[in-house]
Amino acid sequence: MTGLGALARAASAARTARPDLPLALATLVAVEGSSYRQPGARLLVDADGRVLAGAISGGCLEGDVAARAAAVCATGEGVRLTYDLRADLDVIWGFGSACDGVAHLLLEPLENPQWLHGASKVAHERQGGALISVLDENTGNTAWLVDGPVHAPRWTPLAGQDAPPDPVVAAQVAAARGALPPHGGTRLIPSATGASLFVEALVPPVALWLVGAGRGVEAFARMADTMGWAVTVADHRPALLEALALPTSVATRVVHPDAAGGEPQALPRAVAALPQDGRTAVALLTHQFAMDRAWLEAVLPTGVGYVGVLGSRRRAAQLLDAVAQALAARGTPVTDAMRARCFAPIGLDLGGEDPASIALAAIAEIEAVMHGRPGAFLRDRPAPIHRGAEGRA
């Protein structure tokens, strides 16, 4: 997760507070071995050596990278940095990190933070996009923002580059974007110019709709908002929505499903407003069978990546049977794929029973689904913890 929006806001705040103090941005472009953060992680620092936002490690690299910011800002050129934190050099460098990997970074002056806002906007628009950095042996810079689908991209130059790049580079970027998995990722590839290209997909935030303004939804919304998700709370009772204590970034929407005797087509319109992609999750928390049924009938046939339903196993089985019968009668039988993305009862098996614990279990389950993981103990995972980015610096 790049956290581009948070970086953009931090950069704007720093410019407002100290407009004459230069800023620098570090990007993790490749790792070898074990690493707390993965390629695409970023760190915002200023020329006084202060860390402003983001993270590129578990805390062992940030101080040294920040100390190098003044020199980078003075020259106006990005530099490549390599940190070898394997056991032998860990003692010499004195980081005390006990890590077992090599981190390759790009540290560059951030003369115009507006491109961070632009990249964050592209990600939130959910239309596909990527950031492209050009990496020479010792230098580098974030060069282009690519917006739109792979077959018809729009190129925006960021650091004095031409737009678009030459056809060979454009083709390499298109191939790299097309090969990245749906959940996003990065690719480090050699370019025709002899430099390397760091291609990072701009992954949209999880769009989470919480249906039901009852007990526990506030904790659910706060946790999801902290994750940087785009959260909407929907209910057919305006007074309950208005009484909720929600973060300011959480939206509310009054929806009267037909099952509640409300406005015709209100529910289909609300579902149509959902992003129809795998980064969208819907949690049904109404505690009302008819309400959950109406929403599940409307949401399950869509392309959302996750649907969770609060309640017992027995209730979940009855609900799914009722929805399956209703959809079959409309000529839309429930498929295995639909069942696979429906989680009822909602949540991982964490053992908690209070509303906050249930919300935590559900948030963790959604996060696991979005990353294609089973939500099990990391100590029992036979495969590497992180998906390694292809390529090496």
Backbone hydrogen bonds in HBPLUS format (Angstrom, degrees):
<---DONOR---> <-ACCEPTOR-->    atom                        ^
c    i                          cat <-CA-CA->   ^        H-A-AA   ^      H-
h    n   atom  resd res      DA  || num        DHA   H-A  angle D-A-AA Bond
n    s   type  num  typ     dist DA aas  dist angle  dist       angle   num
A0007-LEU N   A0003-GLY O   3.01 MM   4  6.29 160.6  2.05 155.0 161.1     1
A0008-ALA N   A0004-LEU O   2.82 MM   4  5.99 158.0  1.87 149.5 155.7     2
A0009-ARG N   A0005-GLY O   2.97 MM   4  6.22 160.0  2.01 149.7 154.6     3
A0010-ALA N   A0006-ALA O   2.95 MM   4  6.13 158.1  2.00 146.3 152.7     4
A0011-ALA N   A0007-LEU O   2.86 MM   4  6.05 155.2  1.92 150.0 156.8     5
A0012-SER N   A0008-ALA O   2.98 MM   4  6.20 158.5  2.03 147.8 153.4     6
A0013-ALA N   A0009-ARG O   2.96 MM   4  6.16 158.6  2.01 147.4 153.3     7
A0014-ALA N   A0010-ALA O   2.93 MM   4  6.11 154.2  2.00 144.8 151.8     8
A0015-ARG N   A0011-ALA O   2.96 MM   4  6.18 156.4  2.02 147.6 153.7     9
A0016-THR N   A0012-SER O   3.00 MM   4  6.21 150.8  2.09 144.7 152.7    10
A0017-ALA N   A0013-ALA O   2.96 MM   4  6.15 159.3  2.00 148.1 153.5    11
A0018-ARG N   A0014-ALA O   2.86 MM   4  5.88 164.7  1.88 151.3 155.8    12
A0021-LEU N   A0018-ARG O   3.14 MM   3  5.65 168.1  2.16 120.7 124.4    13
A0047-ALA N   A0022-PRO O   2.99 MM  25  5.49 146.6  2.10 155.1 150.2    14
A0110-LEU N   A0023-LEU O   2.82 MM  87  5.22 178.7  1.82 129.0 129.4    15
A0024-ALA N   A0045-VAL O   2.88 MM  21  5.37 164.0  1.91 148.7 147.2    16
A0045-VAL N   A0024-ALA O   3.00 MM  21  5.37 173.8  2.00 157.1 158.6    17
A0025-LEU N   A0108-GLU O   2.82 MM  83  5.47 163.7  1.85 163.7 167.5    18
A0108-GLU N   A0025-LEU O   2.97 MM  83  5.47 166.9  1.99 147.1 149.2    19
A0026-ALA N   A0043-LEU O   2.86 MM  17  5.03 169.2  1.87 152.5 156.2    20
A0043-LEU N   A0026-ALA O   2.91 MM  17  5.03 147.5  2.01 142.1 147.6    21
A0027-THR N   A0106-LEU O   2.76 MM  79  5.16 152.3  1.83 146.0 155.7    22
A0106-LEU N   A0027-THR O   2.87 MM  79  5.16 153.3  1.94 145.0 154.0    23
A0028-LEU N   A0041-ALA O   2.91 MM  13  5.40 169.0  1.93 161.3 164.7    24
A0040-GLY N   A0028-LEU O   2.77 MM  12  5.52 157.6  1.82 156.4 160.1    25
A0029-VAL N   A0104-HIS O   2.88 MM  75  5.78 153.8  1.95 150.2 158.6    26
A0104-HIS N   A0030-ALA O   2.90 MM  74  5.11 165.5  1.92 161.7 156.9    27
A0032-GLU N   A0102-VAL O   2.85 MM  70  4.92 148.7  1.94 143.9 150.4    28
A0102-VAL N   A0032-GLU O   2.73 MM  70  4.92 151.3  1.81 141.1 150.5    29
A0034-SER N   A0100-ASP O   2.94 MM  66  5.20 151.8  2.02 133.6 126.3    30
A0041-ALA N   A0038-GLN O   3.10 MM   3  6.08 149.1  2.20 150.4 156.6    31
A0055-ALA N   A0042-ARG O   2.83 MM  13  5.78 121.4  2.18 159.8 152.1    32
A0044-LEU N   A0053-ALA O   2.80 MM   9  5.15 174.2  1.80 153.8 155.4    33
A0052-LEU N   A0044-LEU O   2.77 MM   8  5.39 166.6  1.79 153.6 155.6    34
A0053-ALA N   A0044-LEU O   3.39 MM   9  5.15 153.3  2.47 132.9 133.2    35
A0046-ASP N   A0050-ARG O   3.07 MM   4  5.53 140.6  2.23 141.6 153.1    36
A0049-GLY N   A0046-ASP O   2.91 MM   3  5.55 155.2  1.97 122.9 125.8    37
A0065-VAL N   A0061-LEU O   3.05 MM   4  6.20 169.4  2.06 167.0 170.5    38
A0066-ALA N   A0062-GLU O   2.92 MM   4  6.06 162.3  1.95 152.2 157.3    39
A0067-ALA N   A0063-GLY O   3.06 MM   4  6.24 147.4  2.17 142.1 150.7    40
A0068-ARG N   A0065-VAL O   3.06 MM   3  5.28 142.0  2.21 102.9 113.9    41
A0069-ALA N   A0066-ALA O   3.13 MM   3  5.25 160.6  2.16 106.3 112.4    42
A0072-VAL N   A0068-ARG O   3.35 MM   4  6.63 163.0  2.38 152.0 156.6    43
A0073-CYS N   A0069-ALA O   2.88 MM   4  6.10 163.8  1.91 158.9 163.5    44
A0074-ALA N   A0070-ALA O   2.91 MM   4  6.07 145.2  2.03 143.5 153.3    45
A0075-THR N   A0071-ALA O   3.10 MM   4  6.36 154.9  2.16 149.2 154.2    46
A0076-GLY N   A0072-VAL O   2.89 MM   4  5.91 144.2  2.02 145.5 156.2    47
A0079-VAL N   A0107-LEU O   2.78 MM  28  5.38 157.0  1.84 151.6 155.8    48
A0107-LEU N   A0079-VAL O   2.92 MM  28  5.38 171.7  1.93 163.5 166.0    49
A0080-ARG N   A0138-ASN O   2.89 MM  58  5.02 150.9  1.98 125.9 123.1    50
A0081-LEU N   A0105-LEU O   2.92 MM  24  5.04 163.6  1.94 139.2 142.9    51
A0105-LEU N   A0081-LEU O   2.76 MM  24  5.04 171.2  1.77 155.2 158.0    52
A0083-TYR N   A0103-ALA O   2.84 MM  20  5.11 164.3  1.86 152.4 157.8    53
A0103-ALA N   A0083-TYR O   2.81 MM  20  5.11 161.6  1.84 148.3 152.4    54
A0085-LEU N   A0101-GLY O   2.85 MM  16  5.48 154.9  1.92 164.6 168.5    55
A0090-ASP N   A0086-ARG O   2.98 MM   4  5.88 146.3  2.10 156.0 162.3    56
A0093-TRP N   A0089-LEU O   2.84 MM   4  5.96 172.0  1.85 161.4 162.2    57
A0094-GLY N   A0090-ASP O   3.01 MM   4  5.90 134.3  2.23 132.5 144.2    58
A0116-LEU N   A0113-PRO O   2.95 MM   3  5.56 144.1  2.08 116.7 126.3    59
A0117-HIS N   A0114-GLN O   3.05 MM   3  5.18 115.7  2.48  98.1 112.9    60
A0118-GLY N   A0114-GLN O   2.97 MM   4  6.33 157.6  2.02 151.1 157.9    61
A0119-ALA N   A0115-TRP O   2.86 MM   4  6.02 158.9  1.91 144.9 149.9    62
A0120-SER N   A0116-LEU O   2.97 MM   4  6.15 160.5  2.01 147.7 153.3    63
A0121-LYS N   A0117-HIS O   2.93 MM   4  6.14 152.2  2.01 146.7 154.4    64
A0122-VAL N   A0118-GLY O   3.01 MM   4  6.29 155.5  2.07 147.3 153.5    65
A0123-ALA N   A0119-ALA O   3.04 MM   4  6.32 160.4  2.07 149.9 154.7    66
A0124-HIS N   A0120-SER O   3.03 MM   4  6.29 158.7  2.08 148.1 153.4    67
A0125-GLU N   A0121-LYS O   2.98 MM   4  6.18 137.6  2.17 144.3 155.7    68
A0125-GLU N   A0122-VAL O   3.21 MM   3  5.16 129.0  2.48  93.5 106.9    69
A0126-ARG N   A0123-ALA O   3.20 MM   3  5.49 154.7  2.26 105.7 113.1    70
A0148-GLY N   A0128-GLY O   3.03 MM  20  5.08 147.1  2.14 141.2 131.0    71
A0202-LEU N   A0129-GLY O   2.88 MM  73  5.27 166.7  1.90 132.8 130.7    72
A0130-ALA N   A0146-VAL O   2.80 MM  16  5.03 149.6  1.90 137.7 143.9    73
A0146-VAL N   A0130-ALA O   2.73 MM  16  5.03 175.3  1.74 164.4 164.3    74
A0131-LEU N   A0200-GLU O   2.92 MM  69  5.28 152.1  2.00 146.3 152.8    75
A0200-GLU N   A0131-LEU O   3.01 MM  69  5.28 163.7  2.04 155.7 160.2    76
A0132-ILE N   A0144-TRP O   2.90 MM  12  5.10 166.9  1.92 152.2 152.6    77
A0143-ALA N   A0132-ILE O   2.77 MM  11  5.79 137.1  1.95 141.8 154.9    78
A0144-TRP N   A0132-ILE O   3.10 MM  12  5.10 164.6  2.13 142.1 146.4    79
A0133-SER N   A0198-PHE O   2.96 MM  65  4.99 158.9  2.00 138.6 145.6    80
A0198-PHE N   A0133-SER O   2.89 MM  65  4.99 164.1  1.92 143.4 148.9    81
A0134-VAL N   A0141-ASN O   2.92 MM   7  5.64 153.5  1.99 169.7 166.1    82
A0141-ASN N   A0134-VAL O   3.06 MM   7  5.64 147.4  2.17 147.0 157.2    83
A0135-LEU N   A0196-SER O   2.80 MM  61  4.96 172.5  1.81 152.7 153.3    84
A0196-SER N   A0135-LEU O   2.80 MM  61  4.96 169.6  1.81 143.9 147.5    85
A0136-ASP N   A0139-THR O   2.91 MM   3  5.13 140.6  2.06 128.2 139.5    86
A0158-LEU N   A0143-ALA O   2.73 MM  15  5.04 155.1  1.79 149.5 144.1    87
A0145-LEU N   A0156-THR O   2.91 MM  11  5.08 156.8  1.97 145.7 153.4    88
A0156-THR N   A0145-LEU O   2.88 MM  11  5.08 150.9  1.96 145.1 154.1    89
A0147-ASP N   A0154-ARG O   2.88 MM   7  5.05 161.5  1.92 144.7 151.0    90
A0154-ARG N   A0147-ASP O   2.74 MM   7  5.05 151.1  1.83 150.2 158.8    91
A0152-ALA N   A0149-PRO O   3.21 MM   3  5.44 145.3  2.33 103.4 113.2    92
A0170-ALA N   A0166-ASP O   3.01 MM   4  6.24 165.3  2.03 158.3 163.2    93
A0171-ALA N   A0167-PRO O   2.90 MM   4  6.01 151.0  1.98 142.4 149.8    94
A0172-GLN N   A0168-VAL O   2.97 MM   4  6.28 153.0  2.04 146.7 154.2    95
A0173-VAL N   A0169-VAL O   2.95 MM   4  6.23 160.2  1.99 154.5 159.3    96
A0174-ALA N   A0170-ALA O   2.95 MM   4  6.15 159.3  1.99 145.9 151.9    97
A0175-ALA N   A0171-ALA O   2.94 MM   4  6.15 159.1  1.99 148.2 153.4    98
A0176-ALA N   A0172-GLN O   2.97 MM   4  6.20 155.8  2.03 146.7 153.4    99
A0177-ARG N   A0173-VAL O   2.86 MM   4  6.10 163.8  1.89 156.0 160.1   100
A0178-GLY N   A0174-ALA O   2.97 MM   4  6.12 159.2  2.01 147.4 153.3   101
A0179-ALA N   A0175-ALA O   3.14 MM   4  6.27 132.8  2.37 137.5 148.7   102
A0179-ALA N   A0176-ALA O   3.20 MM   3  5.21 134.1  2.43  95.4 107.6   103
A0180-LEU N   A0177-ARG O   3.28 MM   3  5.42 151.9  2.36 102.1 110.0   104
A0184-GLY N   A0181-PRO O   2.92 MM   3  5.47 161.5  1.96 123.2 126.8   105
A0201-ALA N   A0185-GLY O   3.04 MM  16  5.74 164.3  2.06 172.9 178.0   106
A0187-ARG N   A0199-VAL O   2.83 MM  12  5.13 141.7  1.97 143.6 154.1   107
A0199-VAL N   A0187-ARG O   2.83 MM  12  5.13 178.6  1.83 158.9 159.4   108
A0188-LEU N   A0390-GLU O   3.34 MM 202  6.38 164.6  2.37 152.2 156.2   109
A0189-ILE N   A0197-LEU O   2.94 MM   8  5.27 163.3  1.97 149.5 153.2   110
A0197-LEU N   A0189-ILE O   2.67 MM   8  5.27 165.3  1.69 163.8 169.2   111
A0191-SER N   A0195-ALA O   2.82 MM   4  5.59 166.3  1.84 161.9 157.1   112
A0194-GLY N   A0191-SER O   3.25 MM   3  5.66 169.3  2.26 113.5 116.6   113
A0230-ALA N   A0206-VAL O   2.86 MM  24  6.14 152.5  1.93 151.5 160.4   114
A0207-ALA N   A0279-ARG O   2.92 MM  72  6.38 156.0  1.98 151.8 159.2   115
A0281-ALA N   A0207-ALA O   2.81 MM  74  6.14 163.9  1.83 157.4 160.5   116
A0208-LEU N   A0230-ALA O   2.86 MM  22  6.05 153.2  1.93 144.7 153.8   117
A0232-THR N   A0208-LEU O   2.87 MM  24  6.30 152.2  1.95 161.2 166.9   118
A0209-TRP N   A0281-ALA O   2.92 MM  72  6.38 160.0  1.96 154.9 160.3   119
A0283-ALA N   A0209-TRP O   2.89 MM  74  6.27 166.0  1.91 168.8 173.1   120
A0210-LEU N   A0232-THR O   2.76 MM  22  6.15 163.7  1.79 162.6 168.4   121
A0234-ALA N   A0210-LEU O   2.81 MM  24  6.12 161.0  1.85 150.6 156.5   122
A0211-VAL N   A0283-ALA O   2.88 MM  72  6.09 172.8  1.88 166.6 169.0   123
A0285-LEU N   A0211-VAL O   2.74 MM  74  5.61 160.7  1.78 157.3 163.7   124
A0212-GLY N   A0234-ALA O   2.76 MM  22  6.03 161.7  1.79 175.7 177.7   125
A0217-VAL N   A0214-GLY O   3.33 MM   3  6.04 168.2  2.35 132.9 135.9   126
A0220-PHE N   A0216-GLY O   3.16 MM   4  6.35 162.8  2.20 150.1 155.3   127
A0221-ALA N   A0217-VAL O   2.83 MM   4  6.00 164.0  1.85 151.0 154.6   128
A0222-ARG N   A0218-GLU O   2.93 MM   4  6.14 159.7  1.97 150.5 156.0   129
A0223-MET N   A0219-ALA O   3.02 MM   4  6.18 166.8  2.04 153.4 156.3   130
A0224-ALA N   A0220-PHE O   3.04 MM   4  6.25 167.7  2.06 152.7 156.4   131
A0225-ASP N   A0221-ALA O   2.86 MM   4  5.95 153.7  1.93 145.7 153.6   132
A0226-THR N   A0222-ARG O   2.97 MM   4  6.17 153.2  2.04 146.2 153.0   133
A0227-MET N   A0223-MET O   3.13 MM   4  6.46 138.4  2.31 140.8 151.9   134
A0227-MET N   A0224-ALA O   3.10 MM   3  5.04 126.3  2.40  92.5 106.6   135
A0229-TRP N   A0224-ALA O   3.15 MM   5  5.61 159.0  2.20 158.9 152.9   136
A0228-GLY N   A0225-ASP O   2.94 MM   3  5.14 156.2  2.00 106.5 114.1   137
A0251-ALA N   A0231-VAL O   2.98 MM  20  6.30 160.1  2.02 158.7 153.2   138
A0233-VAL N   A0251-ALA O   2.84 MM  18  6.28 157.9  1.89 147.0 151.2   139
A0253-ARG N   A0233-VAL O   2.88 MM  20  6.25 145.4  2.00 154.4 155.1   140
A0235-ASP N   A0253-ARG O   3.15 MM  18  6.70 148.8  2.26 156.8 165.3   141
A0255-VAL N   A0235-ASP O   2.91 MM  20  5.59 155.0  1.98 120.9 129.1   142
A0240-LEU N   A0237-ARG O   3.15 MM   3  5.62 124.4  2.48 110.3 122.5   143
A0241-LEU N   A0237-ARG O   3.29 MM   4  6.65 159.7  2.34 153.3 159.1   144
A0242-GLU N   A0238-PRO O   2.95 MM   4  6.18 160.2  1.99 153.9 159.0   145
A0243-ALA N   A0239-ALA O   3.13 MM   4  6.28 136.2  2.33 138.5 149.4   146
A0243-ALA N   A0240-LEU O   3.22 MM   3  5.15 129.7  2.49  92.6 105.7   147
A0244-LEU N   A0241-LEU O   3.27 MM   3  5.51 158.0  2.32 105.7 112.1   148
A0250-VAL N   A0247-PRO O   3.02 MM   3  5.53 164.4  2.04 118.3 123.4   149
A0260-ALA N   A0257-PRO O   2.90 MM   3  5.41 151.2  1.98 112.7 121.4   150
A0262-GLY N   A0257-PRO O   3.39 MM   5  5.70 160.7  2.43 141.3 139.5   151
A0261-GLY N   A0258-ASP O   2.95 MM   3  5.14 160.9  1.98 113.1 115.9   152
A0266-ALA N   A0263-GLU O   3.23 MM   3  5.61 156.9  2.29 132.6 131.7   153
A0269-ARG N   A0265-GLN O   3.08 MM   4  6.13 154.9  2.15 142.3 149.1   154
A0270-ALA N   A0266-ALA O   2.99 MM   4  6.21 152.6  2.07 144.7 152.5   155
A0271-VAL N   A0267-LEU O   2.91 MM   4  6.15 164.2  1.93 161.4 164.9   156
A0272-ALA N   A0268-PRO O   2.91 MM   4  6.03 149.7  2.01 140.5 149.2   157
A0273-ALA N   A0269-ARG O   3.14 MM   4  6.38 129.8  2.40 135.5 147.6   158
A0273-ALA N   A0270-ALA O   3.06 MM   3  5.15 135.1  2.27  96.3 109.0   159
A0274-LEU N   A0271-VAL O   3.02 MM   3  5.25 152.3  2.10 105.0 113.6   160
A0280-THR N   A0277-ASP O   3.23 MM   3  5.81 139.7  2.40 122.9 122.9   161
A0305-GLY N   A0280-THR O   2.94 MM  25  5.50 127.4  2.23 137.2 151.8   162
A0282-VAL N   A0306-TYR O   2.97 MM  24  6.24 150.3  2.06 137.2 146.0   163
A0308-GLY N   A0282-VAL O   2.84 MM  26  6.29 161.5  1.88 158.8 165.1   164
A0284-LEU N   A0308-GLY O   2.76 MM  24  6.07 172.3  1.77 160.0 159.7   165
A0310-LEU N   A0284-LEU O   3.01 MM  26  6.19 172.0  2.02 172.3 169.9   166
A0292-ASP N   A0288-GLN O   2.87 MM   4  6.10 170.1  1.88 164.1 166.7   167
A0293-ARG N   A0289-PHE O   2.86 MM   4  6.02 157.9  1.91 151.4 158.4   168
A0294-ALA N   A0290-ALA O   3.01 MM   4  6.19 159.3  2.05 143.4 148.3   169
A0295-TRP N   A0291-MET O   3.07 MM   4  6.35 168.1  2.09 155.1 157.7   170
A0296-LEU N   A0292-ASP O   2.80 MM   4  5.90 164.2  1.82 152.6 158.0   171
A0297-GLU N   A0293-ARG O   2.90 MM   4  6.00 161.0  1.94 151.8 156.3   172
A0298-ALA N   A0294-ALA O   3.23 MM   4  6.41 147.7  2.34 138.3 146.6   173
A0298-ALA N   A0295-TRP O   3.08 MM   3  5.14 119.3  2.46  94.6 109.8   174
A0299-VAL N   A0295-TRP O   2.81 MM   4  5.98 152.3  1.89 155.1 163.5   175
A0300-LEU N   A0296-LEU O   2.96 MM   4  5.54 165.6  1.98 143.6 148.4   176
A0302-THR N   A0299-VAL O   2.96 MM   3  5.49 158.3  2.01 120.7 127.9   177
A0307-VAL N   A0341-ARG O   2.84 MM  34  6.12 140.4  2.00 166.9 171.5   178
A0343-PHE N   A0307-VAL O   2.68 MM  36  6.04 165.9  1.70 162.6 167.7   179
A0309-VAL N   A0343-PHE O   3.00 MM  34  6.39 152.0  2.08 148.6 149.3   180
A0346-ILE N   A0309-VAL O   2.99 MM  37  5.18 128.0  2.27 133.7 136.5   181
A0316-ALA N   A0312-SER O   2.91 MM   4  6.07 156.7  1.96 144.3 151.4   182
A0317-ALA N   A0313-ARG O   2.86 MM   4  6.12 158.7  1.91 154.8 159.5   183
A0318-GLN N   A0314-ARG O   3.02 MM   4  6.30 163.4  2.05 153.6 157.7   184
A0319-LEU N   A0315-ARG O   2.86 MM   4  6.03 157.7  1.91 149.9 156.7   185
A0320-LEU N   A0316-ALA O   2.91 MM   4  6.10 166.0  1.93 152.5 155.7   186
A0321-ASP N   A0317-ALA O   2.99 MM   4  6.13 157.1  2.04 146.4 152.9   187
A0322-ALA N   A0318-GLN O   3.00 MM   4  6.19 161.2  2.04 147.6 152.5   188
A0323-VAL N   A0319-LEU O   2.94 MM   4  6.16 161.1  1.98 152.5 157.9   189
A0324-ALA N   A0320-LEU O   2.83 MM   4  5.91 159.0  1.87 146.9 153.2   190
A0325-GLN N   A0321-ASP O   3.02 MM   4  6.22 159.3  2.06 148.9 153.6   191
A0326-ALA N   A0322-ALA O   3.05 MM   4  6.26 159.7  2.09 145.3 151.1   192
A0327-LEU N   A0323-VAL O   2.88 MM   4  6.05 165.5  1.90 156.5 160.1   193
A0328-ALA N   A0324-ALA O   2.93 MM   4  5.98 157.4  1.98 144.9 151.7   194
A0329-ALA N   A0325-GLN O   3.01 MM   4  6.17 152.5  2.09 143.9 150.9   195
A0330-ARG N   A0327-LEU O   3.03 MM   3  5.05 133.6  2.25  95.4 108.7   196
A0332-THR N   A0327-LEU O   2.79 MM   5  4.99 162.6  1.82 150.8 145.2   197
A0331-GLY N   A0328-ALA O   2.99 MM   3  4.99 160.3  2.03 104.4 109.8   198
A0339-ARG N   A0335-THR O   3.08 MM   4  6.44 162.5  2.11 151.5 155.5   199
A0340-ALA N   A0336-ASP O   2.89 MM   4  6.06 146.6  2.00 144.7 154.4   200
A0341-ARG N   A0337-ALA O   3.32 MM   4  6.57 139.1  2.50 140.6 148.4   201
A0341-ARG N   A0338-MET O   3.26 MM   3  5.52 135.2  2.47 100.9 111.7   202
A0342-CYS N   A0339-ARG O   3.17 MM   3  5.13 163.1  2.20 103.7 108.1   203
A0348-LEU N   A0361-ALA O   3.14 MM  13  4.93 159.6  2.18 108.8 110.7   204
A0350-LEU N   A0348-LEU O   2.97 MM   2  5.74 125.2  2.28 109.5  93.6   205
A0357-SER N   A0354-ASP O   3.04 MM   3  5.33 117.5  2.45 106.4 121.5   206
A0358-ILE N   A0354-ASP O   2.99 MM   4  6.27 158.6  2.03 160.0 167.0   207
A0359-ALA N   A0355-PRO O   2.91 MM   4  6.12 157.0  1.96 147.4 154.1   208
A0360-LEU N   A0356-ALA O   2.91 MM   4  6.14 155.6  1.97 145.1 151.7   209
A0361-ALA N   A0357-SER O   2.92 MM   4  6.16 158.3  1.97 147.4 152.9   210
A0362-ALA N   A0358-ILE O   2.97 MM   4  6.20 154.0  2.04 147.8 154.6   211
A0363-ILE N   A0359-ALA O   2.84 MM   4  6.06 164.4  1.87 155.1 159.5   212
A0364-ALA N   A0360-LEU O   2.92 MM   4  6.06 163.6  1.95 150.7 155.3   213
A0365-GLU N   A0361-ALA O   3.04 MM   4  6.19 149.0  2.13 137.4 145.9   214
A0366-ILE N   A0362-ALA O   2.92 MM   4  6.20 163.4  1.94 155.0 158.7   215
A0367-GLU N   A0363-ILE O   2.96 MM   4  6.18 163.0  1.99 151.9 156.7   216
A0368-ALA N   A0364-ALA O   2.98 MM   4  6.19 155.7  2.04 144.9 151.3   217
A0369-VAL N   A0365-GLU O   2.93 MM   4  6.20 162.4  1.96 154.0 158.4   218
A0370-MET N   A0366-ILE O   2.89 MM   4  6.12 160.8  1.93 154.1 159.2   219
A0371-HIS N   A0367-GLU O   3.22 MM   4  6.42 134.6  2.44 138.4 149.1   220
A0371-HIS N   A0368-ALA O   3.15 MM   3  5.25 133.9  2.38  97.3 109.7   221
A0373-ARG N   A0368-ALA O   2.82 MM   5  4.85 174.3  1.82 146.3 145.2   222
A0372-GLY N   A0369-VAL O   3.04 MM   3  4.90 160.3  2.08 102.1 108.2   223
A0380-ASP N   A0377-PHE O   3.09 MM   3  5.48 147.0  2.20 106.7 116.0   224
A0381-ARG N   A0378-LEU O   3.05 MM   3  5.10 163.4  2.08 107.0 112.3   225
